[in-house]
Amino acid sequence: MKRFGIPILIGILLTVPSFVLAGMGGGACHCSTPIRILFPYVSMLGIHADWGFLGFLLFGLQFPIYAIIVAIARGATWKARFLLFLFALHGLAIWVAFRISE
């Protein structure tokens, strides 16, 4: 648990400002683009749908799970590879979220 405490905290600290930025950005453009970019997995459920418990889990756990995945890797090279994989996965999720909501 000690090994994952800091990554979970970092993930939570990334979630809160990302949620605020998505809300402010959505309010500024009157659109759902910022939420699709920052939280694509929730967007895949449907922006206007009733998300329920799964939606709240996806909102709250996305960045902590990313941080844990990077923390699992041993060595700087593997951490960089996992981080690159997560960027690609997140980019793919953004693409799917935009395709679904068209």
C-alpha positions as CSV (number, residue, x, y, z in Angstrom):
1,M,0.0,0.0,0.0
2,K,2.9,2.3,0.7
3,R,4.1,2.0,-2.8
4,F,0.8,3.1,-4.3
5,G,-0.1,5.8,-1.8
6,I,1.7,8.6,-3.5
7,P,0.5,7.7,-7.0
8,I,-3.1,7.5,-5.8
9,L,-2.6,10.9,-4.2
10,I,-1.1,12.3,-7.4
11,G,-4.1,10.8,-9.4
12,I,-6.6,12.4,-7.1
13,L,-4.7,15.8,-7.3
14,L,-4.9,15.6,-11.1
15,T,-8.6,14.6,-11.0
16,V,-9.8,17.6,-9.0
17,P,-8.4,20.4,-11.2
18,S,-9.2,18.5,-14.4
19,F,-12.8,18.3,-13.3
20,V,-12.9,22.0,-12.5
21,L,-11.2,22.8,-15.9
22,A,-13.6,20.6,-17.8
23,G,-16.6,22.3,-16.1
24,M,-15.2,25.8,-16.7
25,G,-14.2,25.0,-20.3
26,G,-17.6,23.5,-21.0
27,G,-19.3,26.6,-19.6
28,A,-17.1,28.9,-21.6
29,C,-17.8,27.2,-24.9
30,H,-21.2,25.9,-24.1
31,C,-20.1,22.5,-25.3
32,S,-18.9,19.2,-24.0
33,T,-15.5,19.2,-25.8
34,P,-13.4,19.7,-22.6
35,I,-15.1,16.9,-20.8
36,R,-14.6,14.6,-23.8
37,I,-10.9,15.4,-23.8
38,L,-10.2,15.2,-20.1
39,F,-12.6,12.4,-19.2
40,P,-13.2,10.4,-22.4
41,Y,-14.3,7.2,-20.7
42,V,-17.2,9.0,-19.1
43,S,-18.0,10.6,-22.4
44,M,-18.2,7.2,-24.0
45,L,-21.1,6.5,-21.7
46,G,-22.9,9.4,-23.1
47,I,-22.7,13.1,-22.1
48,H,-26.4,13.5,-21.5
49,A,-27.2,10.1,-20.2
50,D,-27.7,9.1,-16.6
51,W,-24.3,7.9,-15.7
52,G,-25.1,6.4,-12.3
53,F,-22.4,4.7,-10.2
54,L,-20.2,3.7,-13.1
55,G,-19.9,7.3,-14.4
56,F,-18.8,8.5,-10.9
57,L,-16.3,5.7,-10.7
58,L,-14.9,6.6,-14.1
59,F,-14.7,10.3,-13.1
60,G,-12.9,9.6,-9.9
61,L,-10.6,6.7,-10.8
62,Q,-9.3,7.5,-14.2
63,F,-6.3,9.5,-13.2
64,P,-5.4,7.5,-10.0
65,I,-5.5,4.3,-12.2
66,Y,-3.2,6.0,-14.7
67,A,-0.8,6.9,-11.9
68,I,-0.9,3.4,-10.5
69,I,-0.1,1.9,-13.9
70,V,3.0,4.1,-14.2
71,A,4.0,3.3,-10.6
72,I,3.9,-0.4,-11.2
73,A,6.6,-0.1,-13.8
74,R,10.2,-0.7,-12.7
75,G,12.8,1.7,-13.9
76,A,12.7,4.9,-15.8
77,T,12.6,3.2,-19.3
78,W,9.5,1.1,-18.4
79,K,7.8,4.1,-16.7
80,A,8.3,6.1,-19.9
81,R,6.9,3.3,-22.0
82,F,3.9,2.9,-19.8
83,L,3.3,6.7,-19.9
84,L,3.6,6.7,-23.7
85,F,1.1,3.8,-23.8
86,L,-1.3,5.7,-21.5
87,F,-1.1,8.8,-23.7
88,A,-1.9,6.7,-26.8
89,L,-4.8,4.9,-25.0
90,H,-6.2,8.2,-23.8
91,G,-5.9,9.7,-27.3
92,L,-7.7,6.6,-28.7
93,A,-10.4,7.0,-26.0
94,I,-10.8,10.7,-27.0
95,W,-11.2,9.8,-30.6
96,V,-13.8,7.2,-29.8
97,A,-15.7,9.6,-27.5
98,F,-15.9,12.2,-30.3
99,R,-17.0,9.5,-32.9
100,I,-19.7,8.2,-30.6
101,S,-21.1,11.6,-29.9
102,E,-21.3,12.9,-33.5
